[in-house]
Amino acid sequence: MQGERYSESDNYFNYAVCRTPGANFADGITSKDGGEPIDYGKALEQHARYVDTLRDLGISVTVLQPDARFPDGCFVEDTAVVLEKGAMITNPGDVRRRGEAEVIYAEIDSIKPTARMTLPGTLDGGDVLRIRDHFYIGVSNRSKANGKLPPRTNEKGVRQLVDFLRSHGFEASFVEVDSVLHLKTGITYVGKNTVVGLDEFVNHAAFSQYKKIVVPPEEPNAANVLFVNDALIMHAGNPKTEAKLRAYGFDVRAIPMSEFEKMDGGVTCLSIPMQTQERLESKPAQRADRTL
Ligand code: CIR
């Protein structure tokens, strides 16, 4: 059993960065035009519950203040890829989101050495799916959802990330993403060698070696699950997938995310979880298999 625990140690975190949604959150980017308006008070409540859930799992959370220049700023995941011993700050694919990463850079660089992606490379962290020591990177197809979902991650961004990952001893492969915003909108890893997601991703050849939970078409938000500290944080309102995950013996925390769903966001987008040095030093057994 010890071996299995080692293999999941990269999903243990003691620290995370989040950012409160600002009063102009509803001005952010969304493909869901004409839907229900954002209830800002509810967004704040849902965000606070999300942060509490991370804290309940033993994670110290820094919650950054909103910045009115960046209505999508709460989706911090897109601005960084964090490894055990280093991090890369990305250039989010949509120009309206460039600049969100400045405060994130300052925050992470104080914790571990932080590299920066250079333009014209672009990449959203939502396109980066880590499964143990392998990284699957979603590359936006140029015809992405017929222009409704503009491309976010380009080949130049992917190349820079791959070089960075290799310098830390990790390997990567690519998956074309067309029908959804990010790779992790369509598929996530939930531990126990299992992926959950939309049929087209879960049954993609790239993921053939994993056990699969396919979400039913009426529960697309259940594809985005955050696996942290042996628990799964998922979107409430997806009873079939939730029951399946519970039946597999997972510790499931289903939380309401309706206001973030309206802005194409999910549970993985709202935090950058990481291991800080104290954690690495205090838990040597958990990093015994690190290739770093
Ligand atoms: C955007 O379109 O960029 C934001 N409204 C949503 C970003 C969600 N981020 C993520 O899935 N990692």
py3Dmol code that shows the C-alpha trace and the ligand (Angstrom):
import py3Dmol

protein = """\
ATOM      1  CA  MET A   1       0.000   0.000   0.000  1.00  0.00           C
ATOM      2  CA  GLN A   2       2.928   2.280   0.618  1.00  0.00           C
ATOM      3  CA  GLY A   3       3.727   2.256  -3.095  1.00  0.00           C
ATOM      4  CA  GLU A   4       0.238   3.433  -3.952  1.00  0.00           C
ATOM      5  CA  ARG A   5       0.467   6.276  -1.486  1.00  0.00           C
ATOM      6  CA  TYR A   6       3.796   7.368  -2.958  1.00  0.00           C
ATOM      7  CA  SER A   7       2.257   7.449  -6.395  1.00  0.00           C
ATOM      8  CA  GLU A   8      -0.338   9.976  -5.236  1.00  0.00           C
ATOM      9  CA  SER A   9       2.003  12.176  -3.212  1.00  0.00           C
ATOM     10  CA  ASP A  10       2.012  14.882  -5.881  1.00  0.00           C
ATOM     11  CA  ASN A  11      -1.617  15.534  -4.957  1.00  0.00           C
ATOM     12  CA  TYR A  12      -0.778  16.437  -1.356  1.00  0.00           C
ATOM     13  CA  PHE A  13      -0.590  20.171  -0.780  1.00  0.00           C
ATOM     14  CA  ASN A  14      -0.066  22.383   2.236  1.00  0.00           C
ATOM     15  CA  TYR A  15      -0.587  25.745   0.561  1.00  0.00           C
ATOM     16  CA  ALA A  16      -2.753  27.343  -2.115  1.00  0.00           C
ATOM     17  CA  VAL A  17      -3.291  30.731  -3.698  1.00  0.00           C
ATOM     18  CA  CYS A  18      -6.824  31.919  -4.534  1.00  0.00           C
ATOM     19  CA  ARG A  19      -8.266  35.286  -5.492  1.00  0.00           C
ATOM     20  CA  THR A  20     -11.654  36.685  -4.538  1.00  0.00           C
ATOM     21  CA  PRO A  21     -13.938  37.489  -7.505  1.00  0.00           C
ATOM     22  CA  GLY A  22     -14.247  41.249  -7.961  1.00  0.00           C
ATOM     23  CA  ALA A  23     -17.432  43.303  -8.161  1.00  0.00           C
ATOM     24  CA  ASN A  24     -17.111  43.255 -11.985  1.00  0.00           C
ATOM     25  CA  PHE A  25     -16.796  39.456 -12.139  1.00  0.00           C
ATOM     26  CA  ALA A  26     -19.790  39.357 -14.528  1.00  0.00           C
ATOM     27  CA  ASP A  27     -17.749  41.340 -17.105  1.00  0.00           C
ATOM     28  CA  GLY A  28     -15.385  38.389 -17.547  1.00  0.00           C
ATOM     29  CA  ILE A  29     -15.172  36.157 -20.592  1.00  0.00           C
ATOM     30  CA  THR A  30     -17.877  33.577 -21.146  1.00  0.00           C
ATOM     31  CA  SER A  31     -19.219  31.432 -23.959  1.00  0.00           C
ATOM     32  CA  LYS A  32     -22.602  31.284 -22.232  1.00  0.00           C
ATOM     33  CA  ASP A  33     -24.163  34.447 -23.614  1.00  0.00           C
ATOM     34  CA  GLY A  34     -27.743  35.177 -22.737  1.00  0.00           C
ATOM     35  CA  GLY A  35     -27.828  32.856 -19.762  1.00  0.00           C
ATOM     36  CA  GLU A  36     -28.813  33.672 -16.213  1.00  0.00           C
ATOM     37  CA  PRO A  37     -27.084  36.801 -14.866  1.00  0.00           C
ATOM     38  CA  ILE A  38     -24.358  36.458 -12.277  1.00  0.00           C
ATOM     39  CA  ASP A  39     -25.419  36.868  -8.652  1.00  0.00           C
ATOM     40  CA  TYR A  40     -22.273  38.489  -7.217  1.00  0.00           C
ATOM     41  CA  GLY A  41     -23.259  37.896  -3.597  1.00  0.00           C
ATOM     42  CA  LYS A  42     -23.696  34.215  -4.370  1.00  0.00           C
ATOM     43  CA  ALA A  43     -20.335  34.115  -6.190  1.00  0.00           C
ATOM     44  CA  LEU A  44     -18.655  35.470  -3.056  1.00  0.00           C
ATOM     45  CA  GLU A  45     -20.417  32.899  -0.874  1.00  0.00           C
ATOM     46  CA  GLN A  46     -19.473  30.055  -3.194  1.00  0.00           C
ATOM     47  CA  HIS A  47     -15.877  31.241  -3.340  1.00  0.00           C
ATOM     48  CA  ALA A  48     -15.686  31.468   0.458  1.00  0.00           C
ATOM     49  CA  ARG A  49     -17.065  27.940   0.771  1.00  0.00           C
ATOM     50  CA  TYR A  50     -14.477  26.723  -1.747  1.00  0.00           C
ATOM     51  CA  VAL A  51     -11.654  28.308   0.280  1.00  0.00           C
ATOM     52  CA  ASP A  52     -13.076  26.804   3.491  1.00  0.00           C
ATOM     53  CA  THR A  53     -13.135  23.384   1.844  1.00  0.00           C
ATOM     54  CA  LEU A  54      -9.421  23.656   1.001  1.00  0.00           C
ATOM     55  CA  ARG A  55      -8.672  24.792   4.561  1.00  0.00           C
ATOM     56  CA  ASP A  56     -10.708  21.916   5.953  1.00  0.00           C
ATOM     57  CA  LEU A  57      -8.391  19.589   4.030  1.00  0.00           C
ATOM     58  CA  GLY A  58      -5.355  21.033   5.818  1.00  0.00           C
ATOM     59  CA  ILE A  59      -4.296  23.564   3.190  1.00  0.00           C
ATOM     60  CA  SER A  60      -3.241  27.112   4.188  1.00  0.00           C
ATOM     61  CA  VAL A  61      -4.830  29.469   1.709  1.00  0.00           C
ATOM     62  CA  THR A  62      -3.739  32.972   0.727  1.00  0.00           C
ATOM     63  CA  VAL A  63      -6.720  34.790  -0.738  1.00  0.00           C
ATOM     64  CA  LEU A  64      -5.601  37.686  -2.920  1.00  0.00           C
ATOM     65  CA  GLN A  65      -7.702  40.795  -3.370  1.00  0.00           C
ATOM     66  CA  PRO A  66      -9.508  41.332  -6.681  1.00  0.00           C
ATOM     67  CA  ASP A  67      -8.152  43.784  -9.250  1.00  0.00           C
ATOM     68  CA  ALA A  68     -10.801  45.658 -11.247  1.00  0.00           C
ATOM     69  CA  ARG A  69      -8.660  45.418 -14.402  1.00  0.00           C
ATOM     70  CA  PHE A  70      -9.137  41.652 -14.451  1.00  0.00           C
ATOM     71  CA  PRO A  71     -12.717  40.413 -14.048  1.00  0.00           C
ATOM     72  CA  ASP A  72     -11.496  36.823 -14.654  1.00  0.00           C
ATOM     73  CA  GLY A  73      -8.759  37.148 -12.031  1.00  0.00           C
ATOM     74  CA  CYS A  74     -10.318  34.624  -9.634  1.00  0.00           C
ATOM     75  CA  PHE A  75      -9.495  31.853 -12.145  1.00  0.00           C
ATOM     76  CA  VAL A  76      -5.926  31.786 -10.866  1.00  0.00           C
ATOM     77  CA  GLU A  77      -5.175  28.295 -12.170  1.00  0.00           C
ATOM     78  CA  ASP A  78      -4.643  29.651 -15.669  1.00  0.00           C
ATOM     79  CA  THR A  79      -1.678  31.818 -14.672  1.00  0.00           C
ATOM     80  CA  ALA A  80       0.802  29.234 -13.382  1.00  0.00           C
ATOM     81  CA  VAL A  81       2.029  25.657 -13.483  1.00  0.00           C
ATOM     82  CA  VAL A  82       3.587  24.709 -10.166  1.00  0.00           C
ATOM     83  CA  LEU A  83       5.863  21.728  -9.566  1.00  0.00           C
ATOM     84  CA  GLU A  84       7.513  20.516  -6.378  1.00  0.00           C
ATOM     85  CA  LYS A  85      10.674  22.539  -6.917  1.00  0.00           C
ATOM     86  CA  GLY A  86       9.776  25.295  -9.323  1.00  0.00           C
ATOM     87  CA  ALA A  87       6.982  27.060 -11.144  1.00  0.00           C
ATOM     88  CA  MET A  88       6.260  28.628 -14.514  1.00  0.00           C
ATOM     89  CA  ILE A  89       4.102  31.705 -14.888  1.00  0.00           C
ATOM     90  CA  THR A  90       2.126  31.481 -18.117  1.00  0.00           C
ATOM     91  CA  ASN A  91       0.737  33.969 -20.611  1.00  0.00           C
ATOM     92  CA  PRO A  92      -3.012  33.319 -20.541  1.00  0.00           C
ATOM     93  CA  GLY A  93      -4.279  32.891 -24.088  1.00  0.00           C
ATOM     94  CA  ASP A  94      -6.882  35.651 -24.024  1.00  0.00           C
ATOM     95  CA  VAL A  95      -5.259  39.112 -24.146  1.00  0.00           C
ATOM     96  CA  ARG A  96      -7.826  40.449 -21.683  1.00  0.00           C
ATOM     97  CA  ARG A  97      -6.289  38.191 -19.055  1.00  0.00           C
ATOM     98  CA  ARG A  98      -2.631  39.188 -19.534  1.00  0.00           C
ATOM     99  CA  GLY A  99      -1.442  40.983 -16.436  1.00  0.00           C
ATOM    100  CA  GLU A 100      -3.441  38.787 -14.045  1.00  0.00           C
ATOM    101  CA  ALA A 101      -0.269  36.822 -13.453  1.00  0.00           C
ATOM    102  CA  GLU A 102       1.824  39.687 -12.029  1.00  0.00           C
ATOM    103  CA  VAL A 103       0.552  39.332  -8.481  1.00  0.00           C
ATOM    104  CA  ILE A 104       0.687  35.542  -8.791  1.00  0.00           C
ATOM    105  CA  TYR A 105       4.328  35.741  -9.886  1.00  0.00           C
ATOM    106  CA  ALA A 106       5.193  37.783  -6.811  1.00  0.00           C
ATOM    107  CA  GLU A 107       3.379  35.312  -4.587  1.00  0.00           C
ATOM    108  CA  ILE A 108       4.879  32.099  -5.998  1.00  0.00           C
ATOM    109  CA  ASP A 109       8.384  33.413  -6.602  1.00  0.00           C
ATOM    110  CA  SER A 110       8.676  34.036  -2.867  1.00  0.00           C
ATOM    111  CA  ILE A 111       8.098  30.310  -2.351  1.00  0.00           C
ATOM    112  CA  LYS A 112       9.988  28.563  -5.153  1.00  0.00           C
ATOM    113  CA  PRO A 113      12.073  29.521  -8.213  1.00  0.00           C
ATOM    114  CA  THR A 114       9.657  30.824 -10.810  1.00  0.00           C
ATOM    115  CA  ALA A 115      10.250  30.987 -14.570  1.00  0.00           C
ATOM    116  CA  ARG A 116       8.170  33.055 -16.977  1.00  0.00           C
ATOM    117  CA  MET A 117       6.755  32.067 -20.326  1.00  0.00           C
ATOM    118  CA  THR A 118       7.561  34.503 -23.109  1.00  0.00           C
ATOM    119  CA  LEU A 119       5.241  35.720 -25.862  1.00  0.00           C
ATOM    120  CA  PRO A 120       4.171  34.725 -28.449  1.00  0.00           C
ATOM    121  CA  GLY A 121       3.855  31.564 -26.349  1.00  0.00           C
ATOM    122  CA  THR A 122       0.477  31.343 -24.603  1.00  0.00           C
ATOM    123  CA  LEU A 123      -0.931  28.714 -22.282  1.00  0.00           C
ATOM    124  CA  ASP A 124      -3.762  28.503 -19.773  1.00  0.00           C
ATOM    125  CA  GLY A 125      -3.108  26.353 -16.711  1.00  0.00           C
ATOM    126  CA  GLY A 126      -6.558  24.834 -17.244  1.00  0.00           C
ATOM    127  CA  ASP A 127      -5.002  22.987 -20.182  1.00  0.00           C
ATOM    128  CA  VAL A 128      -2.465  21.216 -17.982  1.00  0.00           C
ATOM    129  CA  LEU A 129      -3.487  17.895 -16.469  1.00  0.00           C
ATOM    130  CA  ARG A 130      -0.942  16.168 -14.267  1.00  0.00           C
ATOM    131  CA  ILE A 131      -1.227  12.446 -13.605  1.00  0.00           C
ATOM    132  CA  ARG A 132       1.614  11.463 -11.282  1.00  0.00           C
ATOM    133  CA  ASP A 133       4.795  12.306 -13.200  1.00  0.00           C
ATOM    134  CA  HIS A 134       3.192  12.804 -16.596  1.00  0.00           C
ATOM    135  CA  PHE A 135       1.650  16.001 -17.920  1.00  0.00           C
ATOM    136  CA  TYR A 136      -1.109  16.019 -20.547  1.00  0.00           C
ATOM    137  CA  ILE A 137      -1.310  19.385 -22.244  1.00  0.00           C
ATOM    138  CA  GLY A 138      -4.381  20.526 -24.127  1.00  0.00           C
ATOM    139  CA  VAL A 139      -3.528  22.375 -27.318  1.00  0.00           C
ATOM    140  CA  SER A 140      -6.287  24.550 -28.713  1.00  0.00           C
ATOM    141  CA  ASN A 141      -7.455  23.529 -32.131  1.00  0.00           C
ATOM    142  CA  ARG A 142      -7.599  26.578 -34.393  1.00  0.00           C
ATOM    143  CA  SER A 143     -11.244  26.040 -35.250  1.00  0.00           C
ATOM    144  CA  LYS A 144     -12.025  25.805 -31.565  1.00  0.00           C
ATOM    145  CA  ALA A 145     -15.785  25.324 -31.211  1.00  0.00           C
ATOM    146  CA  ASN A 146     -16.265  27.341 -34.397  1.00  0.00           C
ATOM    147  CA  GLY A 147     -14.845  30.507 -32.884  1.00  0.00           C
ATOM    148  CA  LYS A 148     -17.090  30.491 -29.810  1.00  0.00           C
ATOM    149  CA  LEU A 149     -14.224  29.430 -27.579  1.00  0.00           C
ATOM    150  CA  PRO A 150     -11.104  31.275 -28.751  1.00  0.00           C
ATOM    151  CA  PRO A 151      -7.832  29.301 -28.672  1.00  0.00           C
ATOM    152  CA  ARG A 152      -5.924  29.657 -25.408  1.00  0.00           C
ATOM    153  CA  THR A 153      -2.895  27.379 -25.503  1.00  0.00           C
ATOM    154  CA  ASN A 154      -0.663  27.592 -28.563  1.00  0.00           C
ATOM    155  CA  GLU A 155       2.225  25.433 -29.728  1.00  0.00           C
ATOM    156  CA  LYS A 156       4.877  27.968 -28.726  1.00  0.00           C
ATOM    157  CA  GLY A 157       3.507  28.050 -25.184  1.00  0.00           C
ATOM    158  CA  VAL A 158       3.390  24.271 -25.067  1.00  0.00           C
ATOM    159  CA  ARG A 159       7.005  24.049 -26.235  1.00  0.00           C
ATOM    160  CA  GLN A 160       8.179  26.340 -23.454  1.00  0.00           C
ATOM    161  CA  LEU A 161       6.224  24.440 -20.841  1.00  0.00           C
ATOM    162  CA  VAL A 162       7.559  21.104 -22.092  1.00  0.00           C
ATOM    163  CA  ASP A 163      11.159  22.359 -21.849  1.00  0.00           C
ATOM    164  CA  PHE A 164      10.455  23.560 -18.335  1.00  0.00           C
ATOM    165  CA  LEU A 165       8.843  20.247 -17.342  1.00  0.00           C
ATOM    166  CA  ARG A 166      11.745  18.263 -18.826  1.00  0.00           C
ATOM    167  CA  SER A 167      14.241  20.374 -16.889  1.00  0.00           C
ATOM    168  CA  HIS A 168      12.430  19.113 -13.769  1.00  0.00           C
ATOM    169  CA  GLY A 169      12.452  15.497 -14.939  1.00  0.00           C
ATOM    170  CA  PHE A 170       8.837  15.238 -16.139  1.00  0.00           C
ATOM    171  CA  GLU A 171       7.415  14.085 -19.457  1.00  0.00           C
ATOM    172  CA  ALA A 172       4.473  15.489 -21.369  1.00  0.00           C
ATOM    173  CA  SER A 173       2.125  14.657 -24.224  1.00  0.00           C
ATOM    174  CA  PHE A 174      -0.543  16.635 -26.073  1.00  0.00           C
ATOM    175  CA  VAL A 175      -4.242  16.351 -26.541  1.00  0.00           C
ATOM    176  CA  GLU A 176      -6.101  18.513 -29.005  1.00  0.00           C
ATOM    177  CA  VAL A 177      -8.929  20.452 -27.373  1.00  0.00           C
ATOM    178  CA  ASP A 178     -11.740  21.744 -29.516  1.00  0.00           C
ATOM    179  CA  SER A 179     -15.158  21.241 -27.960  1.00  0.00           C
ATOM    180  CA  VAL A 180     -14.493  22.705 -24.499  1.00  0.00           C
ATOM    181  CA  LEU A 181     -12.545  25.658 -23.100  1.00  0.00           C
ATOM    182  CA  HIS A 182      -9.671  23.731 -21.523  1.00  0.00           C
ATOM    183  CA  LEU A 183      -8.477  20.148 -21.303  1.00  0.00           C
ATOM    184  CA  LYS A 184      -9.543  20.030 -17.656  1.00  0.00           C
ATOM    185  CA  THR A 185     -13.025  21.232 -18.592  1.00  0.00           C
ATOM    186  CA  GLY A 186     -13.302  17.816 -20.258  1.00  0.00           C
ATOM    187  CA  ILE A 187     -11.268  15.471 -18.090  1.00  0.00           C
ATOM    188  CA  THR A 188      -9.567  15.352 -14.682  1.00  0.00           C
ATOM    189  CA  TYR A 189      -7.681  12.811 -12.613  1.00  0.00           C
ATOM    190  CA  VAL A 190      -9.270  11.633  -9.369  1.00  0.00           C
ATOM    191  CA  GLY A 191      -6.594   9.315  -7.965  1.00  0.00           C
ATOM    192  CA  LYS A 192      -6.633   5.503  -7.851  1.00  0.00           C
ATOM    193  CA  ASN A 193      -5.496   5.480 -11.502  1.00  0.00           C
ATOM    194  CA  THR A 194      -8.917   6.820 -12.539  1.00  0.00           C
ATOM    195  CA  VAL A 195      -9.974   9.654 -14.820  1.00  0.00           C
ATOM    196  CA  VAL A 196     -13.409  11.253 -14.904  1.00  0.00           C
ATOM    197  CA  GLY A 197     -14.835  13.282 -17.739  1.00  0.00           C
ATOM    198  CA  LEU A 198     -16.695  13.654 -20.973  1.00  0.00           C
ATOM    199  CA  ASP A 199     -16.846  10.572 -23.155  1.00  0.00           C
ATOM    200  CA  GLU A 200     -14.705  12.066 -25.964  1.00  0.00           C
ATOM    201  CA  PHE A 201     -11.805  12.754 -23.565  1.00  0.00           C
ATOM    202  CA  VAL A 202     -12.022   9.809 -21.204  1.00  0.00           C
ATOM    203  CA  ASN A 203     -12.132   7.428 -24.164  1.00  0.00           C
ATOM    204  CA  HIS A 204      -9.391   9.270 -26.070  1.00  0.00           C
ATOM    205  CA  ALA A 205      -6.427   6.993 -26.870  1.00  0.00           C
ATOM    206  CA  ALA A 206      -4.143   9.219 -24.756  1.00  0.00           C
ATOM    207  CA  PHE A 207      -5.941   8.058 -21.609  1.00  0.00           C
ATOM    208  CA  SER A 208      -6.313   4.376 -22.448  1.00  0.00           C
ATOM    209  CA  GLN A 209      -4.232   3.183 -19.462  1.00  0.00           C
ATOM    210  CA  TYR A 210      -6.572   4.657 -16.836  1.00  0.00           C
ATOM    211  CA  LYS A 211      -9.777   3.438 -15.257  1.00  0.00           C
ATOM    212  CA  LYS A 212     -12.643   5.582 -16.466  1.00  0.00           C
ATOM    213  CA  ILE A 213     -15.722   7.308 -15.135  1.00  0.00           C
ATOM    214  CA  VAL A 214     -17.709   8.877 -17.979  1.00  0.00           C
ATOM    215  CA  VAL A 215     -19.997  11.693 -16.886  1.00  0.00           C
ATOM    216  CA  PRO A 216     -23.514  11.634 -18.336  1.00  0.00           C
ATOM    217  CA  PRO A 217     -24.239  14.382 -20.916  1.00  0.00           C
ATOM    218  CA  GLU A 218     -26.498  16.217 -18.446  1.00  0.00           C
ATOM    219  CA  GLU A 219     -23.617  16.511 -15.932  1.00  0.00           C
ATOM    220  CA  PRO A 220     -20.796  18.158 -17.930  1.00  0.00           C
ATOM    221  CA  ASN A 221     -19.545  20.135 -14.910  1.00  0.00           C
ATOM    222  CA  ALA A 222     -18.778  16.855 -13.147  1.00  0.00           C
ATOM    223  CA  ALA A 223     -15.812  16.410 -15.515  1.00  0.00           C
ATOM    224  CA  ASN A 224     -13.870  19.067 -13.605  1.00  0.00           C
ATOM    225  CA  VAL A 225     -12.872  17.614 -10.247  1.00  0.00           C
ATOM    226  CA  LEU A 226     -10.104  18.859  -7.958  1.00  0.00           C
ATOM    227  CA  PHE A 227      -8.109  16.029  -6.380  1.00  0.00           C
ATOM    228  CA  VAL A 228      -6.348  17.318  -3.264  1.00  0.00           C
ATOM    229  CA  ASN A 229      -5.157  15.673  -0.058  1.00  0.00           C
ATOM    230  CA  ASP A 230      -7.030  12.417  -0.706  1.00  0.00           C
ATOM    231  CA  ALA A 231     -10.339  14.211  -1.303  1.00  0.00           C
ATOM    232  CA  LEU A 232     -12.286  15.204  -4.398  1.00  0.00           C
ATOM    233  CA  ILE A 233     -13.828  18.660  -4.606  1.00  0.00           C
ATOM    234  CA  MET A 234     -16.545  18.636  -7.245  1.00  0.00           C
ATOM    235  CA  HIS A 235     -19.449  20.738  -8.502  1.00  0.00           C
ATOM    236  CA  ALA A 236     -22.695  20.090  -6.616  1.00  0.00           C
ATOM    237  CA  GLY A 237     -25.710  19.225  -8.748  1.00  0.00           C
ATOM    238  CA  ASN A 238     -24.207  16.186 -10.470  1.00  0.00           C
ATOM    239  CA  PRO A 239     -25.831  13.355  -8.519  1.00  0.00           C
ATOM    240  CA  LYS A 240     -25.019  10.486 -10.881  1.00  0.00           C
ATOM    241  CA  THR A 241     -21.293  11.208 -11.038  1.00  0.00           C
ATOM    242  CA  GLU A 242     -21.171  12.004  -7.333  1.00  0.00           C
ATOM    243  CA  ALA A 243     -22.759   8.642  -6.514  1.00  0.00           C
ATOM    244  CA  LYS A 244     -20.252   6.842  -8.761  1.00  0.00           C
ATOM    245  CA  LEU A 245     -17.287   8.574  -7.147  1.00  0.00           C
ATOM    246  CA  ARG A 246     -18.616   7.775  -3.680  1.00  0.00           C
ATOM    247  CA  ALA A 247     -19.186   4.162  -4.690  1.00  0.00           C
ATOM    248  CA  TYR A 248     -15.490   3.970  -5.635  1.00  0.00           C
ATOM    249  CA  GLY A 249     -14.689   4.964  -2.064  1.00  0.00           C
ATOM    250  CA  PHE A 250     -13.570   8.524  -2.752  1.00  0.00           C
ATOM    251  CA  ASP A 251     -13.922  11.266  -0.106  1.00  0.00           C
ATOM    252  CA  VAL A 252     -16.179  13.604  -2.102  1.00  0.00           C
ATOM    253  CA  ARG A 253     -16.875  17.259  -1.212  1.00  0.00           C
ATOM    254  CA  ALA A 254     -19.577  18.565  -3.558  1.00  0.00           C
ATOM    255  CA  ILE A 255     -19.906  22.350  -3.415  1.00  0.00           C
ATOM    256  CA  PRO A 256     -22.195  24.784  -5.279  1.00  0.00           C
ATOM    257  CA  MET A 257     -20.375  26.443  -8.192  1.00  0.00           C
ATOM    258  CA  SER A 258     -23.243  27.855 -10.275  1.00  0.00           C
ATOM    259  CA  GLU A 259     -21.856  31.403 -10.589  1.00  0.00           C
ATOM    260  CA  PHE A 260     -18.438  30.186 -11.780  1.00  0.00           C
ATOM    261  CA  GLU A 261     -20.042  27.730 -14.210  1.00  0.00           C
ATOM    262  CA  LYS A 262     -21.770  30.721 -15.850  1.00  0.00           C
ATOM    263  CA  MET A 263     -18.299  32.116 -16.585  1.00  0.00           C
ATOM    264  CA  ASP A 264     -16.960  28.782 -17.943  1.00  0.00           C
ATOM    265  CA  GLY A 265     -15.023  28.131 -14.737  1.00  0.00           C
ATOM    266  CA  GLY A 266     -14.773  25.118 -12.485  1.00  0.00           C
ATOM    267  CA  VAL A 267     -13.323  23.886  -9.215  1.00  0.00           C
ATOM    268  CA  THR A 268      -9.789  23.411 -10.535  1.00  0.00           C
ATOM    269  CA  CYS A 269      -9.663  26.994 -11.865  1.00  0.00           C
ATOM    270  CA  LEU A 270     -10.083  28.723  -8.517  1.00  0.00           C
ATOM    271  CA  SER A 271      -6.811  27.755  -6.852  1.00  0.00           C
ATOM    272  CA  ILE A 272      -3.133  27.068  -7.361  1.00  0.00           C
ATOM    273  CA  PRO A 273      -2.353  24.317  -4.850  1.00  0.00           C
ATOM    274  CA  MET A 274       1.298  23.633  -4.079  1.00  0.00           C
ATOM    275  CA  GLN A 275       3.737  22.057  -1.692  1.00  0.00           C
ATOM    276  CA  THR A 276       5.975  24.506   0.112  1.00  0.00           C
ATOM    277  CA  GLN A 277       9.457  23.682   1.291  1.00  0.00           C
ATOM    278  CA  GLU A 278       8.407  22.968   4.866  1.00  0.00           C
ATOM    279  CA  ARG A 279       6.061  20.324   3.571  1.00  0.00           C
ATOM    280  CA  LEU A 280       8.728  18.717   1.396  1.00  0.00           C
ATOM    281  CA  GLU A 281      11.157  18.705   4.292  1.00  0.00           C
ATOM    282  CA  SER A 282       8.685  17.428   6.852  1.00  0.00           C
ATOM    283  CA  LYS A 283       7.359  14.623   4.642  1.00  0.00           C
ATOM    284  CA  PRO A 284      10.432  13.035   3.059  1.00  0.00           C
ATOM    285  CA  ALA A 285       8.671   9.688   2.548  1.00  0.00           C
ATOM    286  CA  GLN A 286       6.084  11.284   0.319  1.00  0.00           C
ATOM    287  CA  ARG A 287       8.661  12.491  -2.153  1.00  0.00           C
ATOM    288  CA  ALA A 288      10.764   9.395  -2.187  1.00  0.00           C
ATOM    289  CA  ASP A 289       9.805   8.710  -5.796  1.00  0.00           C
ATOM    290  CA  ARG A 290      10.387  12.243  -7.066  1.00  0.00           C
ATOM    291  CA  THR A 291      12.528  12.492 -10.129  1.00  0.00           C
ATOM    292  CA  LEU A 292      13.636  15.995  -9.241  1.00  0.00           C
TER     293      LEU A 292
END
"""
ligand_1 = """\
12
CIR
C -12.065 32.492 -19.185
O -12.798 32.357 -20.169
O -10.841 32.611 -19.291
C -12.705 32.501 -17.814
N -13.993 33.107 -17.882
C -12.827 31.099 -17.280
C -11.517 30.442 -17.037
C -11.666 29.110 -16.426
N -10.399 28.553 -16.102
C -10.111 27.271 -16.113
O -10.918 26.444 -16.520
N -8.895 26.914 -15.749
"""
view = py3Dmol.view(width=600, height=400)
view.addModel(protein, "pdb")
view.setStyle({"model": 0}, {"cartoon": {"style": "trace"}})
view.addModel(ligand_1, "xyz")
view.setStyle({"model": 1}, {"stick": {}})
view.zoomTo()
view.show()
